[in-house]
Amino acid sequence: MSSSRSRSDSKRKPSRRSRVLIVDDHAVVRRGIRQILAEASDFDVDGEAATGSAALAILRSRDVDVVVLDLSLPDVEGLDLLVTMRREWPSVPVLVLTIHPEEWFAVPVMKAGAHAFLSKESAPEELLSALRRILAGERIQPKRSSSRFVSDVVAGAHVRHERLSARELDVLRRIADGRTVSQIAVDLLLSVKTVSTYRARLLDKLGLSTTADLIRYALQHGLATGQRI
């Protein structure tokens, strides 16, 4: 009987490792994530992309099980890419791994369809656990959020700034901190013209008229540095 069980076990196929696509424009970060996954027994890195267009090309060329996505990419806004991924590959969960603070970015990210939001300061075990949970069908609630934050996500409450890209949110909070267009350009390594364009987009998307309106809106919604919603 034991020999029969042994033969049966030997014929049993091993569980397939989950195929992961890493999307981040920093090679060092991609290597770090790859190393973390390599030390686990249930993941294979099936592709790496430094741009949004490269990520889409990989997704269109082969099947992956889960995507680890950074919000800051050189060719496309991370939220826009997330929306595209969720529309074209609704069965592929996306874990957003970013340096952007949860308090400002988790709501629009989760509403755009991400299954989890993690800081790049998270422990490797947190990343692995989150990937396993979303592959099992979970949608992970950001853990440091206030009750208002949580209720907004669960209830699907709509606020105007949920339509903003990660970069636009970043510019908005810097404006709320009293930074000038020139100072923001230096902070983000952008041209003054580009920052001015972001400011114009903010006014348009939020339905506001002046910089003072932007500051007031940011303060009201807890988007300024040092505030928590």
CYANA upper distance limits for C-alpha pairs under 8 A (distance plus 0.5 A):
  1 MET  CA      5 ARG  CA      6.82
  2 SER  CA      6 SER  CA      6.67
  3 SER  CA      7 ARG  CA      6.72
  4 SER  CA      8 SER  CA      6.68
  5 ARG  CA      9 ASP  CA      6.57
  6 SER  CA     10 SER  CA      6.70
  7 ARG  CA     11 LYS  CA      6.99
  8 SER  CA     12 ARG  CA      7.01
 16 ARG  CA     42 ASP  CA      7.98
 17 ARG  CA     41 SER  CA      7.96
 17 ARG  CA     42 ASP  CA      5.09
 17 ARG  CA     43 PHE  CA      5.38
 17 ARG  CA     44 ASP  CA      6.54
 18 SER  CA     42 ASP  CA      6.57
 18 SER  CA     43 PHE  CA      5.22
 18 SER  CA     44 ASP  CA      6.47
 18 SER  CA     64 VAL  CA      8.29
 18 SER  CA     65 ASP  CA      6.36
 18 SER  CA     66 VAL  CA      8.06
 19 ARG  CA     43 PHE  CA      6.58
 19 ARG  CA     44 ASP  CA      5.49
 19 ARG  CA     45 VAL  CA      6.31
 19 ARG  CA     46 ASP  CA      5.82
 19 ARG  CA     64 VAL  CA      5.57
 19 ARG  CA     65 ASP  CA      5.55
 19 ARG  CA     66 VAL  CA      7.08
 20 VAL  CA     43 PHE  CA      7.38
 20 VAL  CA     44 ASP  CA      6.51
 20 VAL  CA     45 VAL  CA      5.22
 20 VAL  CA     46 ASP  CA      5.86
 20 VAL  CA     47 GLY  CA      7.36
 20 VAL  CA     64 VAL  CA      6.53
 20 VAL  CA     65 ASP  CA      6.55
 20 VAL  CA     66 VAL  CA      5.64
 20 VAL  CA     67 VAL  CA      6.25
 20 VAL  CA     68 VAL  CA      7.75
 21 LEU  CA     45 VAL  CA      6.63
 21 LEU  CA     46 ASP  CA      6.19
 21 LEU  CA     47 GLY  CA      5.31
 21 LEU  CA     48 GLU  CA      6.28
 21 LEU  CA     49 ALA  CA      8.21
 21 LEU  CA     55 ALA  CA      8.41
 21 LEU  CA     64 VAL  CA      7.12
 21 LEU  CA     66 VAL  CA      6.93
 21 LEU  CA     67 VAL  CA      5.27
 21 LEU  CA     68 VAL  CA      6.69
 22 ILE  CA     30 ARG  CA      7.10
 22 ILE  CA     33 ILE  CA      8.31
 22 ILE  CA     45 VAL  CA      7.88
 22 ILE  CA     47 GLY  CA      6.86
 22 ILE  CA     48 GLU  CA      5.30
 22 ILE  CA     49 ALA  CA      6.77
 22 ILE  CA     67 VAL  CA      6.57
 22 ILE  CA     68 VAL  CA      5.43
 22 ILE  CA     69 LEU  CA      6.84
 23 VAL  CA     30 ARG  CA      8.13
 23 VAL  CA     48 GLU  CA      6.41
 23 VAL  CA     49 ALA  CA      5.25
 23 VAL  CA     50 ALA  CA      6.38
 23 VAL  CA     51 THR  CA      7.54
 23 VAL  CA     52 GLY  CA      8.06
 23 VAL  CA     55 ALA  CA      6.94
 23 VAL  CA     67 VAL  CA      7.88
 23 VAL  CA     68 VAL  CA      6.55
 23 VAL  CA     69 LEU  CA      5.36
 23 VAL  CA     70 ASP  CA      6.59
 24 ASP  CA     29 VAL  CA      7.61
 24 ASP  CA     30 ARG  CA      6.83
 24 ASP  CA     48 GLU  CA      8.33
 24 ASP  CA     49 ALA  CA      6.83
 24 ASP  CA     50 ALA  CA      5.56
 24 ASP  CA     51 THR  CA      7.57
 24 ASP  CA     69 LEU  CA      6.95
 24 ASP  CA     70 ASP  CA      5.72
 24 ASP  CA     72 SER  CA      8.21
 24 ASP  CA     73 LEU  CA      7.40
 25 ASP  CA     30 ARG  CA      8.49
 25 ASP  CA     49 ALA  CA      7.71
 25 ASP  CA     50 ALA  CA      4.46
 25 ASP  CA     51 THR  CA      6.69
 25 ASP  CA     70 ASP  CA      8.44
 25 ASP  CA     72 SER  CA      8.17
 25 ASP  CA     73 LEU  CA      6.44
 25 ASP  CA     74 PRO  CA      7.77
 26 HIS  CA     30 ARG  CA      6.90
 26 HIS  CA     50 ALA  CA      7.40
 27 ALA  CA     31 ARG  CA      6.63
 27 ALA  CA     50 ALA  CA      8.20
 28 VAL  CA     32 GLY  CA      6.71
 29 VAL  CA     33 ILE  CA      6.76
 30 ARG  CA     34 ARG  CA      6.57
 30 ARG  CA     48 GLU  CA      7.79
 31 ARG  CA     35 GLN  CA      6.62
 32 GLY  CA     36 ILE  CA      6.83
 33 ILE  CA     37 LEU  CA      6.75
 34 ARG  CA     38 ALA  CA      6.51
 34 ARG  CA     45 VAL  CA      7.02
 35 GLN  CA     39 GLU  CA      6.90
 36 ILE  CA     40 ALA  CA      7.46
 36 ILE  CA    124 PRO  CA      6.90
 37 LEU  CA     41 SER  CA      8.48
 37 LEU  CA     43 PHE  CA      6.36
 37 LEU  CA     44 ASP  CA      7.47
 37 LEU  CA     45 VAL  CA      7.86
 37 LEU  CA    128 LEU  CA      7.91
 38 ALA  CA     43 PHE  CA      7.49
 38 ALA  CA     44 ASP  CA      7.54
 38 ALA  CA     45 VAL  CA      8.49
 40 ALA  CA    128 LEU  CA      8.49
 46 ASP  CA     64 VAL  CA      7.44
 47 GLY  CA     58 ILE  CA      7.55
 48 GLU  CA     55 ALA  CA      7.99
 49 ALA  CA     54 ALA  CA      5.92
 49 ALA  CA     55 ALA  CA      5.69
 50 ALA  CA     54 ALA  CA      7.34
 50 ALA  CA     55 ALA  CA      8.08
 50 ALA  CA     73 LEU  CA      7.80
 51 THR  CA     55 ALA  CA      6.83
 51 THR  CA     73 LEU  CA      6.29
 51 THR  CA     74 PRO  CA      6.80
 51 THR  CA     75 ASP  CA      6.66
 51 THR  CA     76 VAL  CA      8.06
 52 GLY  CA     56 LEU  CA      6.79
 52 GLY  CA     73 LEU  CA      7.20
 52 GLY  CA     74 PRO  CA      8.44
 52 GLY  CA     75 ASP  CA      6.83
 52 GLY  CA     76 VAL  CA      6.40
 52 GLY  CA     78 GLY  CA      8.32
 52 GLY  CA     81 LEU  CA      7.00
 53 SER  CA     57 ALA  CA      6.72
 53 SER  CA     75 ASP  CA      7.97
 53 SER  CA     76 VAL  CA      8.48
 54 ALA  CA     58 ILE  CA      6.83
 55 ALA  CA     59 LEU  CA      6.80
 56 LEU  CA     60 ARG  CA      6.60
 56 LEU  CA     85 MET  CA      8.33
 57 ALA  CA     61 SER  CA      6.70
 58 ILE  CA     62 ARG  CA      6.79
 59 LEU  CA     63 ASP  CA      6.93
 59 LEU  CA     64 VAL  CA      7.48
 64 VAL  CA     92 VAL  CA      7.85
 65 ASP  CA     92 VAL  CA      6.23
 65 ASP  CA     93 PRO  CA      7.84
 65 ASP  CA    135 LEU  CA      8.11
 66 VAL  CA     92 VAL  CA      5.95
 66 VAL  CA     93 PRO  CA      5.69
 66 VAL  CA     94 VAL  CA      6.41
 66 VAL  CA     95 LEU  CA      8.14
 66 VAL  CA    131 LEU  CA      8.20
 66 VAL  CA    135 LEU  CA      7.65
 67 VAL  CA     92 VAL  CA      7.78
 67 VAL  CA     93 PRO  CA      6.98
 67 VAL  CA     94 VAL  CA      5.25
 67 VAL  CA     95 LEU  CA      6.61
 68 VAL  CA     94 VAL  CA      6.54
 68 VAL  CA     95 LEU  CA      5.39
 68 VAL  CA     96 VAL  CA      6.37
 68 VAL  CA     97 LEU  CA      6.96
 69 LEU  CA     78 GLY  CA      8.33
 69 LEU  CA     94 VAL  CA      7.36
 69 LEU  CA     95 LEU  CA      6.59
 69 LEU  CA     96 VAL  CA      5.23
 69 LEU  CA     97 LEU  CA      6.27
 69 LEU  CA     98 THR  CA      8.30
 70 ASP  CA     78 GLY  CA      7.23
 70 ASP  CA     96 VAL  CA      6.32
 70 ASP  CA     97 LEU  CA      5.74
 70 ASP  CA     98 THR  CA      5.73
 71 LEU  CA     77 GLU  CA      7.29
 71 LEU  CA     78 GLY  CA      4.49
 71 LEU  CA     79 LEU  CA      7.12
 71 LEU  CA     96 VAL  CA      7.63
 71 LEU  CA     97 LEU  CA      8.06
 71 LEU  CA     98 THR  CA      6.67
 71 LEU  CA    166 ALA  CA      7.11
 72 SER  CA     77 GLU  CA      7.18
 72 SER  CA     78 GLY  CA      6.35
 72 SER  CA     98 THR  CA      8.35
 72 SER  CA    166 ALA  CA      7.95
 72 SER  CA    167 ARG  CA      8.09
 73 LEU  CA     77 GLU  CA      6.93
 73 LEU  CA     78 GLY  CA      6.92
 76 VAL  CA     80 ASP  CA      7.54
 76 VAL  CA     81 LEU  CA      7.27
 77 GLU  CA     81 LEU  CA      6.88
 77 GLU  CA    165 SER  CA      6.68
 77 GLU  CA    166 ALA  CA      7.28
 77 GLU  CA    167 ARG  CA      7.62
 78 GLY  CA     82 LEU  CA      6.60
 78 GLY  CA    165 SER  CA      7.72
 78 GLY  CA    166 ALA  CA      7.21
 79 LEU  CA     83 VAL  CA      6.73
 79 LEU  CA    108 PRO  CA      8.47
 79 LEU  CA    109 VAL  CA      7.12
 79 LEU  CA    112 ALA  CA      7.45
 79 LEU  CA    165 SER  CA      6.18
 79 LEU  CA    166 ALA  CA      7.03
 80 ASP  CA     84 THR  CA      6.87
 80 ASP  CA    165 SER  CA      7.66
 81 LEU  CA     85 MET  CA      6.66
 82 LEU  CA     86 ARG  CA      6.67
 82 LEU  CA     94 VAL  CA      8.27
 82 LEU  CA    112 ALA  CA      7.27
 82 LEU  CA    113 GLY  CA      7.68
 82 LEU  CA    114 ALA  CA      7.77
 83 VAL  CA     87 ARG  CA      6.63
 83 VAL  CA    112 ALA  CA      6.27
 83 VAL  CA    113 GLY  CA      7.35
 84 THR  CA     88 GLU  CA      6.58
 85 MET  CA     89 TRP  CA      5.99
 85 MET  CA     90 PRO  CA      7.67
 86 ARG  CA     90 PRO  CA      5.16
 86 ARG  CA     91 SER  CA      8.33
 86 ARG  CA     92 VAL  CA      7.95
 86 ARG  CA     93 PRO  CA      8.46
 86 ARG  CA    113 GLY  CA      6.80
 93 PRO  CA    114 ALA  CA      7.44
 93 PRO  CA    115 HIS  CA      6.47
 93 PRO  CA    134 ILE  CA      7.04
 93 PRO  CA    135 LEU  CA      7.40
 94 VAL  CA    113 GLY  CA      8.32
 94 VAL  CA    114 ALA  CA      5.66
 94 VAL  CA    115 HIS  CA      6.13
 94 VAL  CA    116 ALA  CA      7.50
 95 LEU  CA    114 ALA  CA      6.56
 95 LEU  CA    115 HIS  CA      6.30
 95 LEU  CA    116 ALA  CA      5.30
 95 LEU  CA    117 PHE  CA      6.53
 95 LEU  CA    118 LEU  CA      7.93
 95 LEU  CA    130 ALA  CA      8.38
 95 LEU  CA    131 LEU  CA      7.70
 96 VAL  CA    109 VAL  CA      8.29
 96 VAL  CA    114 ALA  CA      7.19
 96 VAL  CA    115 HIS  CA      8.50
 96 VAL  CA    116 ALA  CA      6.66
 96 VAL  CA    117 PHE  CA      5.39
 96 VAL  CA    118 LEU  CA      6.64
 97 LEU  CA    117 PHE  CA      6.72
 97 LEU  CA    118 LEU  CA      5.39
 97 LEU  CA    119 SER  CA      6.12
 97 LEU  CA    120 LYS  CA      6.34
 98 THR  CA    117 PHE  CA      8.43
 98 THR  CA    118 LEU  CA      7.05
 98 THR  CA    119 SER  CA      5.69
 98 THR  CA    120 LYS  CA      5.87
 99 ILE  CA    119 SER  CA      6.17
 99 ILE  CA    120 LYS  CA      6.02
 99 ILE  CA    121 GLU  CA      8.11
100 HIS  CA    104 TRP  CA      8.20
100 HIS  CA    105 PHE  CA      7.19
100 HIS  CA    119 SER  CA      7.73
101 PRO  CA    105 PHE  CA      6.74
101 PRO  CA    106 ALA  CA      8.28
101 PRO  CA    119 SER  CA      7.86
102 GLU  CA    106 ALA  CA      5.40
102 GLU  CA    117 PHE  CA      8.08
102 GLU  CA    118 LEU  CA      8.38
102 GLU  CA    119 SER  CA      7.95
102 GLU  CA    142 PRO  CA      8.07
102 GLU  CA    144 ARG  CA      8.19
102 GLU  CA    145 SER  CA      8.22
103 GLU  CA    107 VAL  CA      8.43
103 GLU  CA    145 SER  CA      7.30
103 GLU  CA    223 LEU  CA      8.30
103 GLU  CA    228 ARG  CA      6.75
103 GLU  CA    229 ILE  CA      7.18
104 TRP  CA    169 LEU  CA      7.97
104 TRP  CA    223 LEU  CA      6.45
105 PHE  CA    109 VAL  CA      6.63
105 PHE  CA    166 ALA  CA      7.41
105 PHE  CA    169 LEU  CA      8.15
106 ALA  CA    110 MET  CA      6.40
106 ALA  CA    117 PHE  CA      6.86
106 ALA  CA    142 PRO  CA      7.68
107 VAL  CA    111 LYS  CA      6.59
107 VAL  CA    149 PHE  CA      7.69
107 VAL  CA    152 ASP  CA      8.28
107 VAL  CA    153 VAL  CA      6.93
107 VAL  CA    162 GLU  CA      7.45
108 PRO  CA    112 ALA  CA      6.44
108 PRO  CA    161 HIS  CA      8.30
108 PRO  CA    162 GLU  CA      5.11
108 PRO  CA    163 ARG  CA      7.52
108 PRO  CA    164 LEU  CA      8.19
109 VAL  CA    113 GLY  CA      7.24
109 VAL  CA    114 ALA  CA      6.48
109 VAL  CA    117 PHE  CA      7.97
110 MET  CA    114 ALA  CA      5.36
110 MET  CA    115 HIS  CA      7.22
110 MET  CA    116 ALA  CA      7.69
110 MET  CA    117 PHE  CA      7.91
110 MET  CA    153 VAL  CA      7.82
111 LYS  CA    153 VAL  CA      7.34
111 LYS  CA    156 GLY  CA      8.11
111 LYS  CA    162 GLU  CA      8.23
114 ALA  CA    139 ARG  CA      8.45
115 HIS  CA    134 ILE  CA      6.75
115 HIS  CA    138 GLU  CA      7.70
115 HIS  CA    139 ARG  CA      5.07
115 HIS  CA    140 ILE  CA      6.56
116 ALA  CA    130 ALA  CA      7.55
116 ALA  CA    134 ILE  CA      7.87
116 ALA  CA    139 ARG  CA      6.68
116 ALA  CA    140 ILE  CA      5.56
116 ALA  CA    141 GLN  CA      7.52
116 ALA  CA    142 PRO  CA      7.85
117 PHE  CA    140 ILE  CA      8.14
117 PHE  CA    142 PRO  CA      6.93
118 LEU  CA    122 SER  CA      7.20
118 LEU  CA    127 LEU  CA      8.04
118 LEU  CA    142 PRO  CA      8.37
122 SER  CA    126 GLU  CA      6.71
122 SER  CA    127 LEU  CA      7.52
123 ALA  CA    127 LEU  CA      7.26
124 PRO  CA    128 LEU  CA      6.86
125 GLU  CA    129 SER  CA      6.48
126 GLU  CA    130 ALA  CA      6.48
127 LEU  CA    131 LEU  CA      6.68
128 LEU  CA    132 ARG  CA      6.77
129 SER  CA    133 ARG  CA      6.67
130 ALA  CA    134 ILE  CA      6.69
130 ALA  CA    140 ILE  CA      8.00
131 LEU  CA    135 LEU  CA      6.57
132 ARG  CA    136 ALA  CA      6.74
133 ARG  CA    137 GLY  CA      7.08
133 ARG  CA    138 GLU  CA      5.97
133 ARG  CA    139 ARG  CA      8.27
133 ARG  CA    140 ILE  CA      8.33
134 ILE  CA    138 GLU  CA      5.06
134 ILE  CA    139 ARG  CA      6.45
134 ILE  CA    140 ILE  CA      7.80
141 GLN  CA    150 VAL  CA      8.11
145 SER  CA    149 PHE  CA      6.22
145 SER  CA    150 VAL  CA      6.91
146 SER  CA    150 VAL  CA      6.87
146 SER  CA    229 ILE  CA      7.17
147 SER  CA    151 SER  CA      6.58
148 ARG  CA    152 ASP  CA      6.64
148 ARG  CA    229 ILE  CA      7.74
149 PHE  CA    153 VAL  CA      7.07
149 PHE  CA    229 ILE  CA      7.28
150 VAL  CA    154 VAL  CA      6.67
151 SER  CA    155 ALA  CA      6.20
151 SER  CA    156 GLY  CA      8.46
151 SER  CA    157 ALA  CA      8.39
152 ASP  CA    156 GLY  CA      6.16
152 ASP  CA    157 ALA  CA      5.34
152 ASP  CA    158 HIS  CA      8.09
153 VAL  CA    157 ALA  CA      7.12
158 HIS  CA    162 GLU  CA      7.61
160 ARG  CA    164 LEU  CA      8.41
160 ARG  CA    205 LYS  CA      7.79
160 ARG  CA    206 LEU  CA      6.26
161 HIS  CA    169 LEU  CA      8.16
161 HIS  CA    205 LYS  CA      8.29
161 HIS  CA    206 LEU  CA      7.22
163 ARG  CA    205 LYS  CA      7.98
164 LEU  CA    168 GLU  CA      6.22
164 LEU  CA    169 LEU  CA      6.59
164 LEU  CA    202 LEU  CA      8.17
164 LEU  CA    205 LYS  CA      7.96
165 SER  CA    169 LEU  CA      6.71
166 ALA  CA    170 ASP  CA      6.73
167 ARG  CA    171 VAL  CA      6.75
168 GLU  CA    172 LEU  CA      6.58
168 GLU  CA    198 TYR  CA      6.66
168 GLU  CA    199 ARG  CA      8.40
168 GLU  CA    201 ARG  CA      8.43
168 GLU  CA    202 LEU  CA      7.32
169 LEU  CA    173 ARG  CA      6.75
170 ASP  CA    174 ARG  CA      6.88
171 VAL  CA    175 ILE  CA      6.67
171 VAL  CA    184 ILE  CA      7.66
171 VAL  CA    195 VAL  CA      8.08
171 VAL  CA    198 TYR  CA      7.69
171 VAL  CA    199 ARG  CA      7.92
172 LEU  CA    176 ALA  CA      6.70
172 LEU  CA    199 ARG  CA      8.12
172 LEU  CA    202 LEU  CA      7.83
172 LEU  CA    214 LEU  CA      7.66
172 LEU  CA    215 ILE  CA      8.36
172 LEU  CA    218 ALA  CA      7.64
172 LEU  CA    223 LEU  CA      8.43
173 ARG  CA    177 ASP  CA      6.76
173 ARG  CA    218 ALA  CA      7.20
173 ARG  CA    223 LEU  CA      6.26
173 ARG  CA    224 ALA  CA      5.31
173 ARG  CA    225 THR  CA      6.98
174 ARG  CA    178 GLY  CA      7.15
174 ARG  CA    179 ARG  CA      6.11
174 ARG  CA    184 ILE  CA      7.35
174 ARG  CA    224 ALA  CA      7.77
174 ARG  CA    225 THR  CA      8.15
175 ILE  CA    179 ARG  CA      5.66
175 ILE  CA    180 THR  CA      7.27
175 ILE  CA    181 VAL  CA      8.35
175 ILE  CA    184 ILE  CA      8.42
175 ILE  CA    211 THR  CA      8.20
175 ILE  CA    214 LEU  CA      7.99
175 ILE  CA    215 ILE  CA      7.03
176 ALA  CA    214 LEU  CA      7.50
176 ALA  CA    215 ILE  CA      4.94
176 ALA  CA    216 ARG  CA      8.19
176 ALA  CA    218 ALA  CA      6.58
176 ALA  CA    219 LEU  CA      7.60
176 ALA  CA    223 LEU  CA      8.30
176 ALA  CA    224 ALA  CA      5.97
176 ALA  CA    225 THR  CA      8.34
177 ASP  CA    215 ILE  CA      8.41
177 ASP  CA    224 ALA  CA      6.63
177 ASP  CA    225 THR  CA      7.00
179 ARG  CA    183 GLN  CA      6.33
179 ARG  CA    184 ILE  CA      6.67
180 THR  CA    184 ILE  CA      6.64
181 VAL  CA    185 ALA  CA      6.65
181 VAL  CA    192 VAL  CA      6.79
181 VAL  CA    195 VAL  CA      6.72
181 VAL  CA    196 SER  CA      7.13
182 SER  CA    186 VAL  CA      6.98
182 SER  CA    192 VAL  CA      6.18
183 GLN  CA    187 ASP  CA      6.70
184 ILE  CA    188 LEU  CA      6.58
184 ILE  CA    190 LEU  CA      8.42
184 ILE  CA    195 VAL  CA      7.62
185 ALA  CA    189 LEU  CA      6.15
185 ALA  CA    190 LEU  CA      5.17
185 ALA  CA    191 SER  CA      6.00
185 ALA  CA    192 VAL  CA      5.91
185 ALA  CA    194 THR  CA      8.39
185 ALA  CA    195 VAL  CA      6.57
186 VAL  CA    190 LEU  CA      7.03
186 VAL  CA    191 SER  CA      8.37
190 LEU  CA    194 THR  CA      6.86
190 LEU  CA    195 VAL  CA      7.30
191 SER  CA    195 VAL  CA      6.96
192 VAL  CA    196 SER  CA      6.61
193 LYS  CA    197 THR  CA      6.72
194 THR  CA    198 TYR  CA      6.87
195 VAL  CA    199 ARG  CA      6.71
196 SER  CA    200 ALA  CA      6.74
197 THR  CA    201 ARG  CA      6.74
198 TYR  CA    202 LEU  CA      6.67
199 ARG  CA    203 LEU  CA      6.85
200 ALA  CA    204 ASP  CA      6.76
201 ARG  CA    205 LYS  CA      6.46
202 LEU  CA    206 LEU  CA      6.36
202 LEU  CA    208 LEU  CA      8.43
202 LEU  CA    214 LEU  CA      8.32
203 LEU  CA    207 GLY  CA      6.21
203 LEU  CA    208 LEU  CA      5.27
203 LEU  CA    209 SER  CA      6.49
203 LEU  CA    210 THR  CA      7.71
203 LEU  CA    214 LEU  CA      7.68
204 ASP  CA    208 LEU  CA      7.05
208 LEU  CA    213 ASP  CA      6.53
208 LEU  CA    214 LEU  CA      7.40
209 SER  CA    213 ASP  CA      6.96
210 THR  CA    214 LEU  CA      7.09
211 THR  CA    215 ILE  CA      6.80
212 ALA  CA    216 ARG  CA      6.65
213 ASP  CA    217 TYR  CA      6.56
214 LEU  CA    218 ALA  CA      6.62
215 ILE  CA    219 LEU  CA      6.69
216 ARG  CA    220 GLN  CA      6.64
217 TYR  CA    221 HIS  CA      6.78
218 ALA  CA    222 GLY  CA      6.54
218 ALA  CA    223 LEU  CA      5.34
218 ALA  CA    224 ALA  CA      6.34
219 LEU  CA    223 LEU  CA      6.57
219 LEU  CA    224 ALA  CA      6.41
219 LEU  CA    227 GLN  CA      8.48
221 HIS  CA    229 ILE  CA      7.09
222 GLY  CA    227 GLN  CA      5.79
222 GLY  CA    228 ARG  CA      5.93
222 GLY  CA    229 ILE  CA      5.17
223 LEU  CA    227 GLN  CA      6.98
223 LEU  CA    228 ARG  CA      7.71
223 LEU  CA    229 ILE  CA      7.77
